[in-house]
Amino acid sequence: MAEFVVEFGKDGRPVEPDGRLDAAAFHRNHAPIWAVLEQFLAGKSGDVLEAGSGTGQHVVHFATHTPDIIWWPSDLNERHIASIEAWRAHAALPNIRPPLRVDLSDPAWCPQMHDGSGPGELLAVFCANVIHIAPWRVAEGLFAGAGRYLRSDGRLFLYGPFKRDGKHTAMSNAVFDTSLREQDAEWGVRDIGDLEKLAAGAGVALIEAVQMPANNMILAFQRSDASA
């Protein structure tokens, strides 16, 4: 079952004195997520942006395995941004940049994408457990930005629960979806078909859907103009 969403740092879990937050979900899902990402990222170099980094634990784990890739964590929540920076300092890895304050509902994402202080064309965008706990305009902005900033061979990876053809893939996801919509009518588990339509409008296309533990999936999108 997909994890119920909390604001990290307000879920009763301990907070380190330096501000590092710990997400229980990270300990359950980082290994299977990396097993999928590694197939694309291994041996490559370039810039990768994580959209909605939460605590910052995932980006540290990924950066450890990819010394030739520059990782750009991001979030909108100030508490999360502080945790990401604390994890970055704790890890002391040279290939993690300071967290960006990215508003995914804005297709431009953030000023650093345009003023030369942020990443160049992106090898990949990774986004986990975001679009179902946000208004639809966040998904729209995520795809619009991916279409704008991904390099020609770049990919967008989405992790979380998804519906297929308007139907939930598990009863637990249906229960989760109901709980989300009760919290906010603009939230909810998204349908893969609706995401494919957004992708098409942004110049990217779904190329793979990987089943993950706990009824989650990773959807991989690639630039439509990428060579086969």
Backbone as a chain_set.jsonl record, in Angstrom:
{"seq": "MAEFVVEFGKDGRPVEPDGRLDAAAFHRNHAPIWAVLEQFLAGKSGDVLEAGSGTGQHVVHFATHTPDIIWWPSDLNERHIASIEAWRAHAALPNIRPPLRVDLSDPAWCPQMHDGSGPGELLAVFCANVIHIAPWRVAEGLFAGAGRYLRSDGRLFLYGPFKRDGKHTAMSNAVFDTSLREQDAEWGVRDIGDLEKLAAGAGVALIEAVQMPANNMILAFQRSDASA", "coords": {"N": [[0.846, -1.208, 0.0], [0.532, 2.198, -0.812], [2.393, 4.743, 0.856], [0.929, 6.679, 3.443], [0.642, 10.143, 3.279], [2.659, 12.495, 4.909], [3.781, 15.582, 6.328], [7.13, 15.694, 6.461], [8.925, 15.562, 9.494], [6.851, 16.264, 11.061], [5.704, 13.974, 11.813], [6.162, 12.553, 14.049], [8.536, 11.168, 14.077], [11.997, 11.045, 15.046], [14.017, 14.033, 14.937], [17.118, 15.015, 13.755], [19.682, 16.922, 15.476], [20.894, 18.644, 13.634], [18.933, 19.139, 11.831], [18.27, 17.136, 10.045], [15.835, 15.107, 8.651], [14.008, 12.02, 8.874], [12.626, 9.647, 6.782], [10.392, 7.04, 6.963], [9.541, 5.658, 4.707], [11.682, 5.87, 2.958], [13.547, 3.939, 3.802], [12.262, 1.655, 3.082], [11.874, 1.801, 0.31], [14.095, 2.725, -1.18], [16.017, 0.973, -2.253], [14.677, -0.751, -4.243], [13.824, 1.326, -5.963], [16.251, 2.467, -6.797], [17.279, 0.285, -8.186], [15.84, 0.353, -10.545], [16.367, 2.952, -11.594], [19.108, 2.799, -11.9], [19.531, 1.26, -14.169], [19.275, 3.024, -16.254], [20.909, 5.215, -15.563], [23.476, 4.327, -14.925], [26.894, 4.599, -15.613], [26.626, 6.98, -16.981], [26.895, 10.582, -17.404], [26.172, 13.942, -16.295], [23.483, 16.256, -15.492], [21.046, 15.725, -12.983], [17.821, 16.236, -11.792], [16.007, 16.071, -8.816], [12.688, 16.212, -8.226], [10.851, 17.434, -5.69], [12.185, 16.524, -3.18], [11.802, 15.907, -0.511], [12.884, 14.581, 2.487], [15.528, 14.433, 1.691], [17.02, 12.15, 1.671], [16.909, 10.237, -0.398], [18.272, 11.429, -2.572], [20.874, 11.554, -1.635], [21.5, 8.842, -1.432], [21.322, 8.053, -4.134], [23.297, 9.678, -5.293], [25.597, 8.68, -4.161], [26.051, 6.399, -5.616], [26.582, 7.304, -8.148], [29.012, 8.885, -9.134], [29.735, 10.491, -11.31], [27.582, 11.971, -11.995], [25.811, 14.975, -11.516], [23.754, 15.91, -8.943], [20.72, 17.552, -8.316], [18.83, 18.394, -5.818], [15.448, 19.264, -4.826], [12.689, 21.157, -3.503], [9.584, 22.49, -2.182], [8.749, 22.997, 0.329], [9.864, 24.589, 3.22], [10.91, 23.398, 5.542], [11.576, 20.894, 4.598], [13.526, 21.618, 2.729], [15.525, 22.533, 4.449], [16.194, 20.124, 5.692], [17.126, 18.639, 3.505], [19.44, 20.098, 2.861], [20.854, 19.657, 5.225], [21.262, 16.877, 5.123], [22.824, 16.825, 2.83], [25.125, 18.176, 3.703], [25.908, 16.429, 5.707], [26.483, 14.09, 4.271], [28.521, 14.952, 2.621], [29.179, 14.802, -0.115], [30.626, 15.479, -3.256], [29.054, 15.745, -5.504], [26.462, 16.625, -5.088], [24.298, 19.274, -5.281], [23.317, 22.395, -3.644], [19.952, 22.535, -2.335], [17.283, 23.363, -4.529], [14.605, 25.73, -4.593], [11.857, 24.753, -5.828], [8.87, 25.315, -7.506], [6.575, 23.317, -8.648], [4.131, 23.819, -9.8], [4.521, 25.943, -11.398], [5.458, 26.174, -14.658], [8.009, 27.075, -15.316], [9.524, 26.41, -13.152], [11.903, 27.335, -11.441], [13.962, 30.281, -10.835], [16.673, 29.623, -11.126], [16.875, 27.785, -13.143], [17.184, 29.251, -15.351], [19.003, 31.33, -15.084], [21.633, 30.592, -15.196], [22.77, 29.638, -12.872], [21.82, 27.238, -12.101], [21.14, 23.778, -13.015], [22.289, 22.462, -16.205], [21.046, 21.293, -19.371], [18.973, 18.542, -18.658], [19.828, 15.261, -17.732], [18.091, 13.544, -16.457], [14.938, 13.577, -14.695], [13.712, 12.944, -11.539], [10.913, 12.017, -9.676], [9.171, 11.412, -6.841], [6.287, 10.241, -5.217], [4.669, 12.63, -5.3], [2.777, 13.85, -7.185], [0.258, 12.859, -6.564], [-0.399, 13.997, -4.186], [-0.955, 16.635, -4.563], [-2.345, 19.463, -6.335], [-3.732, 19.101, -9.685], [-2.472, 20.869, -11.389], [0.156, 20.827, -10.624], [1.148, 18.417, -11.634], [0.841, 19.103, -14.312], [2.696, 21.222, -14.531], [5.039, 19.869, -13.869], [5.401, 18.085, -16.047], [5.512, 19.943, -18.142], [7.85, 21.362, -17.505], [9.7, 19.259, -17.608], [9.595, 18.592, -20.303], [10.725, 20.879, -21.313], [13.296, 21.1, -20.145], [14.687, 18.65, -20.202], [17.375, 16.952, -21.763], [18.062, 15.74, -25.116], [18.203, 12.954, -24.942], [17.09, 12.528, -22.53], [15.26, 11.477, -19.538], [12.182, 11.25, -17.695], [11.287, 10.142, -14.547], [8.692, 8.821, -12.712], [7.545, 7.973, -9.535], [5.246, 6.136, -7.603], [1.794, 5.477, -6.586], [-0.537, 4.481, -9.121], [-3.35, 4.678, -11.345], [-4.807, 2.495, -13.82], [-6.377, 2.788, -16.891], [-8.52, 4.073, -15.681], [-8.998, 2.561, -13.425], [-8.162, 1.303, -10.199], [-5.152, -0.395, -9.28], [-5.003, -1.993, -7.105], [-6.857, -2.865, -4.176], [-6.02, -1.599, -1.828], [-4.84, 0.715, -2.812], [-7.078, 2.02, -3.763], [-8.389, 2.612, -1.386], [-6.493, 4.294, -0.276], [-6.567, 6.377, -2.158], [-9.144, 7.394, -1.731], [-8.785, 8.376, 0.876], [-6.961, 10.414, 0.404], [-8.439, 12.198, -1.222], [-10.375, 12.925, 0.569], [-8.893, 14.479, 2.277], [-8.105, 16.561, 0.612], [-9.777, 17.827, -2.086], [-8.528, 18.201, -4.506], [-6.479, 16.441, -4.624], [-5.258, 13.078, -5.288], [-4.904, 9.687, -6.541], [-3.351, 9.333, -9.632], [-4.299, 8.744, -13.066], [-2.729, 6.663, -15.45], [-3.24, 7.027, -18.175], [-4.147, 9.7, -18.29], [-1.817, 10.995, -17.568], [-0.2, 10.317, -19.705], [-1.37, 11.86, -21.695], [-0.751, 14.448, -20.798], [2.011, 14.239, -21.029], [2.354, 13.947, -23.797], [1.618, 16.467, -24.694], [3.762, 17.881, -23.769], [5.881, 16.993, -25.178], [7.034, 14.573, -24.492], [7.066, 10.997, -23.942], [5.535, 8.035, -22.668], [7.54, 5.283, -21.986], [7.987, 3.055, -20.471], [6.586, 1.088, -17.864], [7.059, 0.136, -14.694], [6.444, -2.341, -12.382], [6.368, -1.984, -8.888], [7.287, -2.708, -5.419], [4.659, -2.919, -2.876], [2.414, -2.086, -4.328], [3.066, 0.124, -5.868], [4.44, 1.984, -8.67], [6.945, 2.64, -11.181], [6.989, 5.037, -13.61], [8.405, 5.619, -16.693], [9.346, 8.221, -18.754], [10.26, 9.522, -21.927], [11.94, 11.894, -24.021], [10.109, 12.767, -26.876], [11.386, 13.212, -29.263], [13.647, 11.729, -29.152], [16.14, 9.568, -30.414], [15.568, 6.247, -31.596]], "CA": [[0.0, 0.0, 0.0], [1.3, 3.435, -0.857], [2.512, 5.354, 2.164], [0.124, 7.863, 3.677], [1.523, 11.301, 3.166], [2.793, 13.416, 6.03], [4.891, 16.529, 6.188], [8.238, 15.142, 7.218], [9.233, 16.387, 10.65], [5.634, 16.39, 11.865], [5.123, 12.629, 11.855], [6.542, 11.894, 15.286], [9.853, 10.554, 13.989], [13.013, 11.958, 15.6], [14.713, 14.974, 14.062], [18.496, 15.197, 14.208], [19.969, 18.312, 15.873], [21.261, 19.472, 12.482], [17.763, 19.327, 10.983], [18.004, 15.991, 9.171], [14.596, 14.354, 8.869], [14.091, 10.618, 8.458], [11.358, 9.132, 6.256], [10.309, 5.577, 7.031], [9.391, 5.135, 3.35], [12.997, 5.772, 2.322], [14.194, 2.681, 4.156], [11.559, 0.57, 2.394], [11.777, 1.855, -1.153], [15.243, 3.26, -1.917], [16.719, -0.074, -2.999], [13.99, -1.071, -5.499], [13.833, 2.489, -6.865], [17.566, 2.585, -7.409], [17.453, -0.815, -9.132], [15.27, 0.795, -11.82], [17.104, 4.118, -12.09], [20.474, 2.41, -12.25], [19.57, 0.72, -15.529], [19.424, 4.144, -17.173], [21.917, 6.189, -15.158], [24.812, 3.746, -14.754], [27.879, 4.918, -16.637], [26.342, 8.258, -17.633], [27.243, 11.815, -16.712], [25.239, 15.03, -16.574], [22.707, 16.809, -14.384], [19.761, 15.095, -12.678], [17.051, 16.979, -10.797], [14.949, 15.379, -8.088], [11.583, 17.131, -7.975], [10.187, 17.034, -4.462], [13.143, 15.625, -2.536], [11.377, 15.518, 0.835], [13.924, 14.658, 3.518], [16.845, 14.501, 1.073], [17.721, 10.866, 1.801], [17.037, 9.55, -1.682], [19.291, 12.03, -3.433], [22.172, 11.141, -1.106], [21.717, 7.443, -1.824], [21.579, 7.982, -5.577], [24.569, 10.338, -5.6], [26.668, 7.783, -3.732], [26.264, 5.387, -6.649], [26.795, 7.925, -9.466], [29.942, 10.004, -8.915], [29.878, 11.342, -12.494], [26.327, 12.702, -12.185], [25.535, 16.065, -10.579], [22.379, 15.814, -8.465], [20.093, 18.796, -7.883], [17.595, 18.179, -5.067], [14.551, 20.422, -4.798], [11.413, 21.026, -2.784], [8.931, 23.78, -1.956], [8.564, 23.12, 1.774], [11.099, 25.107, 3.808], [11.445, 22.411, 6.486], [12.214, 19.868, 3.783], [14.743, 22.186, 2.158], [16.526, 22.529, 5.515], [16.626, 18.738, 5.874], [17.939, 18.272, 2.339], [20.751, 20.721, 3.023], [21.542, 18.981, 6.329], [21.719, 15.578, 4.626], [23.91, 17.111, 1.887], [26.313, 18.481, 4.501], [26.287, 15.21, 6.427], [27.062, 13.142, 3.316], [29.75, 15.578, 2.111], [29.456, 14.311, -1.459], [30.862, 16.634, -4.122], [28.146, 15.778, -6.654], [25.12, 17.075, -4.706], [24.224, 20.726, -5.205], [22.352, 22.886, -2.661], [18.588, 22.34, -2.811], [16.56, 24.427, -5.208], [13.206, 25.905, -4.197], [11.13, 24.579, -7.085], [7.408, 25.268, -7.472], [6.223, 22.56, -9.84], [2.937, 24.349, -10.448], [5.021, 26.925, -12.354], [6.219, 25.438, -15.675], [9.404, 27.523, -15.338], [10.103, 25.753, -11.977], [12.602, 28.255, -10.541], [14.853, 31.167, -11.602], [17.991, 29.026, -11.374], [16.847, 27.03, -14.393], [17.329, 30.192, -16.468], [20.001, 32.379, -14.878], [22.981, 30.043, -15.264], [23.24, 29.128, -11.577], [21.256, 25.914, -11.891], [21.634, 22.741, -13.921], [22.124, 22.607, -17.641], [20.059, 20.337, -19.853], [18.903, 17.47, -17.673], [19.864, 13.85, -18.101], [16.882, 12.915, -15.923], [14.167, 14.14, -13.591], [13.105, 11.907, -10.708], [9.866, 12.608, -8.83], [8.53, 10.325, -6.094], [5.208, 10.517, -4.259], [4.342, 14.057, -5.321], [1.641, 14.344, -7.958], [-1.027, 12.466, -5.986], [-0.665, 14.834, -3.004], [-0.862, 18.007, -5.062], [-3.325, 19.736, -7.388], [-3.377, 18.639, -11.026], [-1.574, 21.831, -12.031], [1.53, 20.43, -10.314], [1.504, 17.438, -12.667], [0.986, 19.847, -15.573], [3.96, 21.948, -14.499], [6.132, 18.9, -13.874], [5.623, 17.619, -17.414], [5.926, 21.07, -18.974], [9.254, 21.612, -17.237], [10.489, 18.136, -18.112], [9.695, 18.744, -21.749], [11.564, 22.036, -21.616], [14.65, 21.033, -19.605], [15.375, 17.394, -20.483], [18.152, 16.898, -22.988], [17.392, 14.925, -26.136], [18.121, 11.559, -24.501], [16.714, 12.563, -21.12], [14.057, 10.764, -19.101], [11.453, 11.611, -16.482], [10.861, 8.969, -13.794], [7.683, 9.082, -11.693], [7.311, 6.853, -8.626], [4.085, 6.27, -6.741], [0.641, 4.676, -6.997], [-1.2, 4.984, -10.319], [-4.476, 3.923, -11.892], [-4.751, 2.108, -15.234], [-7.69, 2.8, -17.554], [-9.527, 4.528, -14.738], [-9.21, 1.595, -12.348], [-7.044, 1.092, -9.292], [-4.471, -1.677, -9.475], [-5.122, -2.751, -5.863], [-7.858, -2.3, -3.276], [-5.368, -0.694, -0.885], [-4.661, 2.001, -3.481], [-8.401, 2.663, -3.804], [-8.609, 3.166, -0.047], [-5.559, 5.413, -0.172], [-7.088, 7.444, -3.008], [-10.272, 7.991, -1.007], [-8.273, 9.152, 2.011], [-6.353, 11.626, -0.128], [-9.475, 13.113, -1.683], [-11.048, 13.451, 1.757], [-8.04, 15.548, 2.809], [-8.121, 17.673, -0.335], [-10.484, 17.365, -3.283], [-7.649, 18.307, -5.678], [-5.494, 15.371, -4.564], [-5.755, 11.768, -5.687], [-4.063, 8.825, -7.371], [-3.525, 9.759, -11.033], [-4.424, 7.692, -14.066], [-1.614, 6.659, -16.398], [-3.692, 7.597, -19.438], [-4.161, 11.157, -18.171], [-0.424, 11.443, -17.564], [0.303, 10.2, -21.075], [-1.852, 13.014, -22.44], [0.098, 15.569, -20.401], [3.333, 14.013, -21.592], [2.311, 14.219, -25.234], [1.597, 17.91, -24.871], [5.065, 18.433, -23.393], [6.911, 16.444, -26.04], [7.621, 13.358, -23.937], [6.183, 9.853, -24.125], [5.747, 6.907, -21.769], [8.245, 4.182, -22.638], [8.058, 1.879, -19.609], [5.9, 1.109, -16.576], [7.675, -0.932, -13.918], [5.745, -2.641, -11.143], [7.23, -1.875, -7.72], [6.654, -3.242, -4.203], [3.59, -2.181, -2.188], [1.438, -1.581, -5.303], [3.546, 1.328, -6.517], [5.029, 1.794, -9.988], [7.772, 3.693, -11.762], [6.686, 5.349, -15.003], [9.547, 6.262, -17.341], [8.988, 8.999, -19.943], [11.422, 9.963, -22.707], [11.679, 12.912, -25.049], [9.523, 12.179, -28.081], [12.297, 13.365, -30.394], [14.836, 10.917, -28.932], [16.326, 8.529, -31.421], [15.251, 4.915, -31.092]], "C": [[0.871, 1.242, 0.0], [1.282, 4.106, 0.517], [1.579, 6.559, 2.29], [1.047, 9.058, 3.858], [1.493, 12.12, 4.45], [3.819, 14.461, 5.639], [6.007, 16.005, 7.058], [8.628, 16.114, 8.326], [8.04, 16.628, 11.531], [4.943, 15.037, 12.023], [5.546, 11.853, 13.092], [7.894, 11.216, 15.255], [10.902, 11.55, 14.489], [13.655, 12.837, 14.527], [16.111, 15.174, 14.622], [18.745, 16.665, 14.563], [20.315, 19.218, 14.699], [20.104, 19.672, 11.508], [17.459, 18.182, 10.041], [16.734, 15.27, 9.593], [14.767, 12.95, 8.314], [12.709, 10.159, 8.021], [11.376, 7.61, 6.306], [10.241, 4.975, 5.629], [10.737, 4.974, 2.655], [13.632, 4.414, 2.579], [13.534, 1.494, 3.463], [11.747, 0.605, 0.885], [13.038, 2.279, -1.887], [15.949, 2.194, -2.752], [15.987, -0.462, -4.284], [13.919, 0.099, -6.472], [15.182, 2.586, -7.56], [17.8, 1.474, -8.422], [16.903, -0.461, -10.509], [16.078, 1.956, -12.401], [18.494, 3.743, -12.584], [20.584, 1.906, -13.681], [19.769, 1.824, -16.563], [20.638, 5.006, -16.84], [23.336, 5.628, -15.101], [25.715, 4.092, -15.931], [27.673, 6.233, -17.335], [26.842, 9.422, -16.788], [26.24, 12.89, -17.105], [24.536, 15.471, -15.316], [21.39, 16.065, -14.235], [19.082, 15.9, -11.584], [16.036, 16.062, -10.152], [13.886, 16.396, -7.716], [10.797, 16.655, -6.763], [11.036, 16.059, -3.672], [12.769, 15.233, -1.12], [12.494, 15.679, 1.846], [15.306, 14.878, 2.93], [17.603, 13.195, 1.111], [17.913, 10.162, 0.461], [18.184, 10.115, -2.513], [20.697, 11.676, -2.943], [22.485, 9.71, -1.532], [22.068, 7.335, -3.302], [22.958, 8.56, -5.922], [25.756, 9.464, -5.208], [27.044, 6.8, -4.832], [26.629, 5.978, -8.017], [27.734, 9.119, -9.351], [30.093, 10.941, -10.106], [28.606, 12.126, -12.815], [26.205, 13.778, -11.112], [24.052, 16.028, -10.225], [21.919, 17.159, -7.916], [18.796, 18.466, -7.143], [16.737, 19.438, -5.075], [13.325, 20.11, -3.957], [10.816, 22.426, -2.68], [8.784, 24.066, -0.467], [9.886, 23.519, 2.444], [11.726, 24.124, 4.797], [12.162, 21.29, 5.728], [13.529, 20.382, 3.2], [15.865, 22.2, 3.197], [17.066, 21.12, 5.744], [17.506, 18.276, 4.721], [19.343, 18.836, 2.479], [21.534, 20.047, 4.144], [22.057, 17.609, 5.903], [22.885, 15.761, 3.645], [25.204, 17.377, 2.647], [26.825, 17.233, 5.208], [26.994, 14.224, 5.494], [28.385, 13.64, 2.749], [30.153, 15.013, 0.758], [29.613, 15.493, -2.407], [29.866, 16.765, -5.265], [26.698, 16.045, -6.269], [25.153, 18.581, -4.544], [23.233, 21.16, -4.115], [20.933, 22.778, -3.205], [17.997, 23.594, -3.449], [15.139, 24.513, -4.654], [12.369, 25.92, -5.476], [9.631, 24.491, -6.811], [6.947, 24.584, -8.752], [4.944, 23.044, -10.511], [3.279, 25.447, -11.455], [5.851, 26.179, -13.392], [7.677, 25.855, -15.778], [10.213, 26.955, -14.176], [10.795, 26.723, -11.026], [13.57, 29.108, -11.362], [16.184, 30.522, -11.966], [18.027, 28.186, -12.647], [17.164, 27.925, -15.587], [18.495, 31.168, -16.317], [21.444, 31.869, -14.87], [23.502, 29.479, -13.964], [22.723, 27.728, -11.264], [21.813, 24.902, -12.865], [21.512, 23.146, -15.38], [21.022, 21.68, -18.115], [20.13, 19.074, -19.007], [18.979, 16.09, -18.303], [18.595, 13.154, -17.633], [16.233, 13.817, -14.893], [13.555, 12.965, -12.857], [12.121, 12.569, -9.762], [9.091, 11.481, -8.165], [7.453, 10.869, -5.162], [4.888, 12.009, -4.143], [3.002, 14.326, -5.969], [0.289, 13.882, -7.425], [-1.353, 13.245, -4.715], [-0.528, 16.307, -3.36], [-1.963, 18.226, -6.085], [-2.812, 19.303, -8.763], [-2.419, 19.592, -11.712], [-0.107, 21.531, -11.714], [2.005, 19.38, -11.309], [1.711, 18.136, -14.014], [2.331, 20.562, -15.633], [5.162, 21.027, -14.517], [6.435, 18.445, -15.295], [6.082, 18.752, -18.326], [7.404, 21.365, -18.777], [10.147, 20.502, -17.755], [10.668, 18.247, -19.62], [10.629, 19.867, -22.155], [13.033, 21.777, -21.264], [15.383, 19.715, -19.852], [16.188, 17.506, -21.763], [17.55, 15.84, -23.919], [17.256, 13.456, -25.743], [17.642, 11.443, -23.061], [15.42, 11.824, -20.809], [13.495, 11.36, -17.817], [10.969, 10.322, -15.836], [9.879, 9.399, -12.705], [7.484, 7.823, -10.86], [6.079, 7.139, -7.78], [2.986, 5.308, -7.147], [-0.023, 5.313, -8.217], [-2.389, 4.089, -10.66], [-4.193, 3.578, -13.349], [-6.17, 2.083, -15.791], [-8.812, 3.126, -16.579], [-9.766, 3.623, -13.552], [-7.952, 1.481, -11.494], [-6.448, -0.294, -9.511], [-4.519, -2.547, -8.221], [-6.16, -2.069, -4.98], [-7.229, -1.312, -2.299], [-5.125, 0.674, -1.514], [-5.979, 2.756, -3.597], [-8.72, 3.31, -2.457], [-7.729, 4.399, 0.16], [-6.065, 6.613, -0.959], [-8.244, 8.161, -2.318], [-9.789, 8.862, 0.141], [-7.639, 10.452, 1.543], [-7.412, 12.649, -0.516], [-10.293, 13.676, -0.526], [-10.232, 14.57, 2.401], [-8.085, 16.787, 1.932], [-8.724, 17.169, -1.64], [-9.621, 17.419, -4.542], [-6.564, 17.234, -5.699], [-6.093, 14.083, -5.114], [-4.769, 11.003, -6.548], [-4.384, 9.102, -8.836], [-3.57, 8.564, -11.973], [-3.302, 7.802, -15.099], [-2.02, 7.288, -17.727], [-3.719, 9.114, -19.413], [-2.738, 11.719, -18.191], [0.183, 11.344, -18.952], [-0.158, 11.369, -21.933], [-1.042, 14.265, -22.093], [1.47, 15.45, -21.055], [3.371, 14.368, -23.073], [2.334, 15.712, -25.507], [2.922, 18.575, -24.56], [6.198, 17.865, -24.231], [7.653, 15.259, -25.459], [6.593, 12.237, -24.028], [6.545, 8.751, -23.139], [6.425, 5.771, -22.527], [8.287, 2.928, -21.788], [7.26, 2.126, -18.339], [6.375, -0.108, -15.797], [6.905, -1.128, -12.624], [6.732, -2.651, -9.994], [6.54, -2.486, -6.506], [5.54, -2.33, -3.685], [2.644, -1.476, -3.152], [1.785, -0.193, -5.839], [4.104, 0.972, -7.894], [6.062, 2.888, -10.238], [7.374, 3.824, -13.222], [7.886, 6.109, -15.574], [9.088, 6.916, -18.632], [10.274, 9.485, -20.607], [11.015, 11.029, -23.69], [11.181, 12.243, -26.318], [10.449, 12.254, -29.279], [13.584, 12.557, -30.22], [14.93, 9.836, -29.991], [16.076, 7.161, -30.809], [16.531, 4.16, -30.771]], "O": [[1.848, 1.316, 0.744], [0.289, 4.043, 1.241], [1.454, 7.358, 1.362], [2.09, 8.975, 4.506], [0.428, 12.398, 5.001], [4.625, 14.251, 4.733], [5.844, 15.884, 8.272], [8.657, 17.328, 8.124], [8.184, 17.143, 12.64], [3.753, 14.965, 12.328], [5.323, 10.645, 13.182], [8.366, 10.735, 16.285], [10.716, 12.76, 14.369], [13.811, 12.433, 13.375], [16.28, 15.465, 15.806], [18.094, 17.553, 14.014], [20.064, 20.422, 14.75], [20.276, 20.308, 10.468], [16.476, 18.245, 9.302], [16.583, 14.874, 10.749], [15.564, 12.718, 7.405], [11.741, 10.26, 8.775], [12.273, 6.972, 5.753], [10.81, 3.912, 5.38], [10.922, 4.055, 1.857], [14.195, 3.808, 1.667], [14.16, 0.451, 3.274], [11.778, -0.445, 0.243], [13.069, 2.205, -3.115], [16.428, 2.488, -3.848], [16.619, -0.502, -5.34], [13.95, -0.11, -7.685], [15.246, 2.766, -8.776], [18.466, 1.705, -9.432], [17.43, -0.915, -11.525], [16.431, 1.934, -13.58], [18.99, 4.3, -13.563], [21.61, 2.099, -14.334], [20.359, 1.595, -17.619], [21.325, 5.479, -17.746], [24.301, 6.385, -15.217], [25.349, 3.903, -17.091], [28.464, 6.589, -18.208], [27.169, 9.262, -15.612], [25.546, 12.77, -18.115], [24.934, 15.112, -14.207], [20.699, 15.801, -15.219], [19.698, 16.213, -10.565], [15.293, 15.359, -10.838], [14.157, 17.338, -6.972], [10.157, 15.605, -6.799], [10.661, 14.898, -3.507], [13.364, 14.307, -0.57], [12.999, 16.783, 2.046], [16.174, 15.447, 3.592], [18.732, 13.132, 0.626], [18.958, 9.562, 0.215], [18.971, 9.363, -3.087], [21.611, 11.518, -3.752], [23.606, 9.408, -1.942], [22.995, 6.618, -3.679], [23.689, 8.0, -6.739], [26.802, 9.508, -5.854], [28.206, 6.416, -4.965], [26.95, 5.235, -8.943], [27.286, 10.261, -9.463], [30.536, 12.076, -9.936], [28.562, 12.863, -13.8], [26.466, 13.521, -9.937], [23.195, 16.106, -11.106], [22.63, 17.815, -7.155], [17.762, 18.275, -7.782], [17.236, 20.54, -5.302], [12.977, 18.951, -3.734], [11.452, 23.416, -3.04], [8.705, 25.221, -0.05], [10.907, 22.858, 2.251], [12.951, 24.031, 4.879], [13.209, 20.803, 6.154], [14.528, 19.663, 3.181], [17.018, 21.915, 2.873], [18.263, 20.944, 5.966], [18.514, 17.601, 4.933], [20.325, 18.133, 2.244], [22.749, 19.88, 4.032], [23.162, 17.217, 6.278], [23.818, 14.958, 3.626], [26.26, 16.862, 2.278], [28.032, 17.011, 5.296], [27.983, 13.599, 5.878], [29.269, 12.844, 2.432], [31.335, 14.773, 0.511], [28.807, 16.422, -2.363], [29.835, 17.799, -5.934], [25.791, 15.727, -7.038], [25.943, 19.109, -3.762], [22.39, 20.361, -3.707], [20.725, 22.916, -4.411], [18.186, 24.714, -2.975], [14.543, 23.499, -4.292], [12.199, 26.958, -6.115], [9.184, 23.693, -5.988], [6.931, 25.199, -9.818], [4.695, 22.716, -11.671], [2.439, 25.838, -12.265], [6.872, 25.594, -13.033], [8.505, 25.087, -16.269], [11.443, 27.005, -14.195], [10.321, 26.919, -9.907], [13.96, 28.714, -12.461], [16.761, 30.841, -13.005], [19.105, 27.907, -13.171], [17.384, 27.437, -16.695], [18.932, 31.768, -17.299], [22.369, 32.624, -14.573], [24.583, 28.891, -13.946], [23.136, 27.108, -10.284], [22.853, 25.14, -13.479], [20.746, 24.04, -15.74], [20.146, 21.316, -17.331], [21.216, 18.595, -18.68], [18.288, 15.793, -19.277], [18.076, 12.276, -18.322], [16.87, 14.69, -14.302], [12.948, 12.088, -13.473], [12.449, 13.565, -9.117], [8.433, 10.689, -8.839], [7.676, 11.826, -4.421], [4.841, 12.571, -3.048], [2.154, 14.977, -5.358], [-0.736, 14.453, -7.794], [-2.475, 13.161, -4.216], [-0.049, 17.115, -2.565], [-2.47, 17.258, -6.652], [-1.607, 19.159, -8.971], [-1.621, 19.161, -12.545], [0.78, 21.942, -12.462], [3.141, 19.443, -11.78], [2.632, 17.806, -14.76], [3.022, 20.519, -16.651], [6.191, 21.354, -15.109], [7.596, 18.422, -15.706], [6.94, 18.551, -19.185], [8.134, 21.59, -19.743], [11.228, 20.765, -18.282], [11.758, 18.023, -20.145], [11.251, 19.814, -23.216], [13.923, 22.192, -22.007], [16.607, 19.674, -19.721], [15.729, 18.096, -22.741], [16.625, 15.127, -23.531], [16.31, 12.785, -26.158], [17.771, 10.387, -22.442], [14.597, 11.578, -21.69], [14.221, 11.894, -16.979], [10.321, 9.501, -16.485], [10.204, 10.245, -11.871], [7.279, 6.737, -11.402], [5.895, 8.256, -7.297], [3.215, 4.416, -7.965], [-0.067, 6.537, -8.335], [-2.424, 2.91, -10.311], [-3.438, 4.274, -14.028], [-7.055, 1.436, -15.231], [-9.897, 2.547, -16.634], [-10.655, 3.893, -12.744], [-6.83, 1.552, -11.997], [-7.147, -1.237, -9.879], [-4.121, -3.712, -8.261], [-6.324, -0.85, -5.027], [-7.84, -0.294, -1.974], [-5.197, 1.69, -0.823], [-6.002, 3.986, -3.536], [-9.255, 4.417, -2.4], [-8.172, 5.412, 0.702], [-5.997, 7.745, -0.478], [-8.312, 9.39, -2.323], [-10.312, 9.955, 0.361], [-7.763, 11.479, 2.21], [-7.297, 13.828, -0.179], [-10.841, 14.774, -0.626], [-10.789, 15.493, 2.996], [-8.102, 17.914, 2.426], [-8.239, 16.201, -2.226], [-9.935, 16.765, -5.536], [-5.816, 17.122, -6.671], [-7.294, 14.011, -5.374], [-3.908, 11.591, -7.203], [-5.549, 9.107, -9.232], [-2.967, 7.522, -11.716], [-2.971, 8.894, -15.561], [-1.229, 8.005, -18.339], [-3.357, 9.756, -20.399], [-2.488, 12.782, -18.758], [0.991, 12.188, -19.339], [0.58, 11.824, -22.807], [-0.687, 15.046, -22.975], [2.018, 16.426, -21.566], [4.308, 15.012, -23.543], [2.992, 16.169, -26.442], [3.192, 19.686, -25.016], [7.359, 18.216, -24.018], [8.772, 14.96, -25.875], [5.397, 12.491, -24.172], [7.716, 8.556, -22.815], [5.949, 5.346, -23.579], [8.585, 1.847, -22.297], [7.255, 3.234, -17.802], [6.122, -1.246, -16.192], [6.731, -0.183, -11.854], [7.804, -3.246, -10.093], [5.34, -2.756, -6.549], [5.482, -1.143, -4.006], [2.129, -0.401, -2.846], [0.897, 0.571, -6.217], [4.224, -0.204, -8.236], [6.05, 3.931, -9.584], [7.415, 2.854, -13.979], [8.324, 7.112, -15.011], [8.512, 6.261, -19.5], [11.249, 9.816, -19.933], [9.871, 11.064, -24.141], [11.767, 11.265, -26.782], [10.326, 11.459, -30.211], [14.506, 12.672, -31.028], [13.923, 9.265, -30.409], [16.346, 6.948, -29.627], [16.476, 3.012, -30.331]]}, "num_chains": 1, "name": "protein.A"}
